[in-house]
């Protein structure tokens, strides 16, 4: 029993010395996705294309837009925070780094990949 504990501790110390994230929780990994973002503020700007999707706990998520889309929409990251099933809040990080809360969103029952509110709509596939 004691030798098993010593072996385990030795392995953990060795892994930590090599910088292996053996004991630390892993950060959420971005996954490639396709986004449709339609702000209703002016009705003209719309982005449909690749984005980086990061799942968070409780169904919340964020999407990061490519630089060109971020420039065009003045949105670099969209955050959807789920408060209860089908309901949440949306915030966006602007091109200059400012965080703007856009308000309440609801999940579209016909297209569950989409969340919409008075501000507009975001879909992630």
MOMORA-V276205 format. One record per pair of residues at least 4 apart in sequence whose C-alpha atoms are under 8 Angstrom apart, sorted by the first residue. I is the first residue (numbers start at 1). J is the second residue. D is the distance in whole Angstrom. If there is no record, write none. Layout:
# MOMORA-V276205
I_J_D / I_J_D
This chain:
# MOMORA-V276205
1_5_7 / 2_6_6 / 3_7_6 / 4_8_6 / 5_9_6 / 6_10_6 / 7_11_6 / 8_12_6 / 9_13_6 / 10_14_6 / 11_15_6 / 12_16_6 / 12_22_7 / 12_23_8 / 13_17_6 / 14_18_6 / 15_19_6 / 15_20_5 / 15_21_8 / 15_22_6 / 16_20_6 / 16_21_7 / 16_22_7 / 16_23_8 / 21_25_8 / 21_26_8 / 28_54_6 / 28_55_7 / 28_56_7 / 29_54_6 / 30_52_6 / 30_53_5 / 30_54_5 / 30_55_8 / 31_52_5 / 31_53_5 / 31_54_6 / 32_50_7 / 32_51_6 / 32_52_5 / 32_53_6 / 33_50_6 / 33_51_5 / 33_52_6 / 33_53_6 / 33_124_7 / 33_125_6 / 34_48_7 / 34_49_5 / 34_50_4 / 34_51_6 / 34_124_6 / 34_125_5 / 35_47_7 / 35_48_6 / 35_49_5 / 35_50_6 / 35_51_6 / 35_122_7 / 35_123_6 / 35_124_5 / 35_125_6 / 36_46_7 / 36_47_6 / 36_48_4 / 36_49_7 / 36_121_8 / 36_122_6 / 36_123_5 / 36_124_7 / 37_46_6 / 37_47_5 / 37_48_7 / 37_120_8 / 37_121_6 / 37_122_5 / 37_123_6 / 38_43_7 / 38_45_7 / 38_46_5 / 38_47_7 / 38_120_5 / 38_121_5 / 38_122_6 / 39_43_6 / 39_45_7 / 39_46_7 / 39_119_6 / 39_120_4 / 39_121_6 / 40_44_8 / 40_118_7 / 40_119_5 / 40_120_5 / 40_121_8 / 41_119_6 / 41_120_7 / 45_72_8 / 45_73_6 / 46_73_8 / 47_69_7 / 47_73_8 / 50_65_7 / 50_66_7 / 51_63_6 / 51_64_6 / 51_65_5 / 51_66_6 / 52_63_5 / 52_64_5 / 52_65_7 / 53_61_7 / 53_62_6 / 53_63_5 / 53_64_7 / 53_124_8 / 54_61_6 / 54_62_5 / 54_63_6 / 55_59_7 / 55_60_6 / 55_61_5 / 55_62_7 / 56_60_5 / 56_61_5 / 56_62_8 / 57_61_8 / 58_82_7 / 59_81_8 / 59_82_6 / 60_79_8 / 60_80_6 / 60_81_5 / 60_82_5 / 61_79_6 / 61_80_5 / 61_81_7 / 62_77_7 / 62_78_5 / 62_79_4 / 62_80_6 / 63_77_6 / 63_78_5 / 63_79_7 / 64_76_6 / 64_77_4 / 64_78_7 / 65_69_6 / 65_70_6 / 65_75_7 / 65_76_5 / 65_77_6 / 66_70_6 / 66_76_7 / 67_71_6 / 67_76_7 / 68_72_6 / 69_73_6 / 69_74_8 / 69_75_8 / 69_76_8 / 70_74_5 / 70_75_5 / 70_76_5 / 70_94_8 / 70_95_6 / 71_75_7 / 71_76_8 / 71_95_6 / 74_94_5 / 74_95_5 / 74_96_8 / 75_92_6 / 75_93_6 / 75_94_4 / 75_95_5 / 76_92_7 / 76_93_6 / 76_94_6 / 76_95_5 / 77_92_6 / 77_93_5 / 77_94_7 / 78_90_7 / 78_91_6 / 78_92_5 / 78_93_7 / 79_90_6 / 79_91_5 / 79_92_6 / 80_88_7 / 80_89_6 / 80_90_5 / 80_91_7 / 81_88_5 / 81_89_5 / 81_90_6 / 82_86_7 / 82_87_6 / 82_88_4 / 82_89_7 / 83_87_6 / 83_88_5 / 83_89_7 / 84_88_7 / 86_106_6 / 86_107_5 / 86_108_8 / 87_104_7 / 87_105_6 / 87_106_5 / 87_107_6 / 88_104_6 / 88_105_5 / 88_106_6 / 89_101_8 / 89_102_8 / 89_103_5 / 89_104_4 / 89_105_5 / 90_101_6 / 90_102_6 / 90_103_6 / 90_104_6 / 90_105_6 / 91_99_7 / 91_100_5 / 91_101_4 / 91_102_5 / 91_103_7 / 92_99_6 / 92_100_5 / 92_101_6 / 92_102_7 / 93_97_6 / 93_98_5 / 93_99_4 / 93_100_6 / 94_98_5 / 94_99_6 / 94_100_7 / 102_119_6 / 103_117_7 / 103_118_8 / 103_119_7 / 104_117_6 / 104_118_8 / 105_115_6 / 105_116_5 / 105_117_4 / 105_118_8 / 106_115_5 / 106_116_6 / 106_117_6 / 107_111_8 / 107_112_6 / 107_113_8 / 107_114_6 / 107_115_4 / 107_116_7 / 108_112_5 / 108_113_7 / 108_114_6 / 108_115_6 / 108_116_7 / 113_123_5 / 113_124_6 / 113_125_6 / 114_121_7 / 114_122_6 / 114_123_4 / 114_124_7 / 115_121_6 / 115_122_5 / 115_123_6 / 116_120_6 / 116_121_4 / 116_122_6 / 117_121_6
